[in-house]
Amino acid sequence: MFEREVHQHYITLRDDGTFEVNGILHEPEKVTPFTWRGTWRVKDGKFAYTTTFSMPAEMYKVSDIFEDKIDSVSDTEWVMIEQSTGGKSRAYRVQ
C-alpha cells in the first residue's frame, strides 16, 4: 500500500500580510500537531509566503520562502500548484 503524509490544517490570512496555520501532520508512523506563522503576499500570479515561526521548530525553518502558483480562486475554493512538489493543493473557505 502507498503511504504518504497528509496535512490537515486551518490557515488564517490577515489583511496586514501575516498568516497563521494550525494543523496536524499525519504520517504512516506518527501524528504531529503544528503551528506555523509568517508573512504573505500575492505577486505575478503566485502566493508567496515566508516563515517567521514554526512549532515544532524543525517542521518549517524560519526565513523559508515559498512561492506557489495560483491555479484558480472562487468564492469557496482556492487551488495552487505547490512549488515543492508540483502537486495541486486545495483550500476551502470556512466562515
LINTA-V634070 format. One record per residue. N is the residue number from 1. RES is the residue in one letter. PSI is psi in whole degrees, -180 to 180 (999 if undefined). D_CENTER is the distance of its C-alpha to the mean C-alpha in Angstrom with 1 decimal. Layout:
n | res | psi | d_center
N | RES | PSI | D_CENTER
N | RES | PSI | D_CENTER
//
This chain:
n | res | psi | d_center
1 | M | 141 | 26.3
2 | F | 121 | 22.9
3 | E | 142 | 20.6
4 | R | 167 | 16.8
5 | E | 149 | 13.9
6 | V | 129 | 11.9
7 | H | 126 | 8.8
8 | Q | 122 | 9.8
9 | H | 164 | 8.2
10 | Y | 135 | 8.9
11 | I | 136 | 7.3
12 | T | 119 | 10.2
13 | L | 122 | 10.8
14 | R | 154 | 14.2
15 | D | -24 | 17.0
16 | D | 6 | 17.6
17 | G | 15 | 14.6
18 | T | 159 | 12.7
19 | F | 161 | 9.6
20 | E | 134 | 9.3
21 | V | 130 | 7.1
22 | N | 128 | 9.8
23 | G | -167 | 10.0
24 | I | 133 | 11.9
25 | L | 120 | 11.7
26 | H | 119 | 14.7
27 | E | 164 | 16.6
28 | P | -35 | 20.2
29 | E | -7 | 21.9
30 | K | 165 | 19.8
31 | V | 130 | 17.3
32 | T | 118 | 15.3
33 | P | 150 | 14.1
34 | F | 157 | 11.6
35 | T | 140 | 10.7
36 | W | 130 | 8.7
37 | R | 160 | 9.9
38 | G | -160 | 10.5
39 | T | 154 | 11.7
40 | W | 161 | 10.7
41 | R | 162 | 13.1
42 | V | 128 | 14.0
43 | K | 134 | 16.7
44 | D | 41 | 18.6
45 | G | 16 | 16.4
46 | K | 145 | 13.2
47 | F | 111 | 10.1
48 | A | 135 | 10.4
49 | Y | 146 | 8.8
50 | T | 135 | 10.6
51 | T | 132 | 10.4
52 | T | -15 | 13.4
53 | F | 142 | 13.2
54 | S | 133 | 12.1
55 | M | 116 | 14.0
56 | P | 147 | 15.0
57 | A | -32 | 15.6
58 | E | -8 | 15.5
59 | M | -49 | 11.9
60 | Y | 121 | 10.5
61 | K | 133 | 13.5
62 | V | 136 | 14.3
63 | S | 0 | 14.6
64 | D | 137 | 12.2
65 | I | 131 | 11.6
66 | F | 148 | 9.3
67 | E | 109 | 10.5
68 | D | 135 | 9.5
69 | K | 130 | 12.6
70 | I | 120 | 12.7
71 | D | -46 | 14.8
72 | S | 155 | 15.8
73 | V | 132 | 15.5
74 | S | -175 | 17.8
75 | D | -24 | 18.7
76 | T | -17 | 16.9
77 | E | 145 | 14.3
78 | W | 124 | 11.8
79 | V | 130 | 11.5
80 | M | 156 | 10.1
81 | I | 116 | 11.4
82 | E | 130 | 9.2
83 | Q | -42 | 11.1
84 | S | -29 | 11.3
85 | T | -21 | 12.5
86 | G | -3 | 13.8
87 | G | 161 | 12.7
88 | K | 137 | 11.8
89 | S | 130 | 8.6
90 | R | 136 | 9.9
91 | A | 143 | 9.2
92 | Y | 137 | 12.4
93 | R | 132 | 13.9
94 | V | 129 | 15.4
95 | Q | 999 | 18.3
//
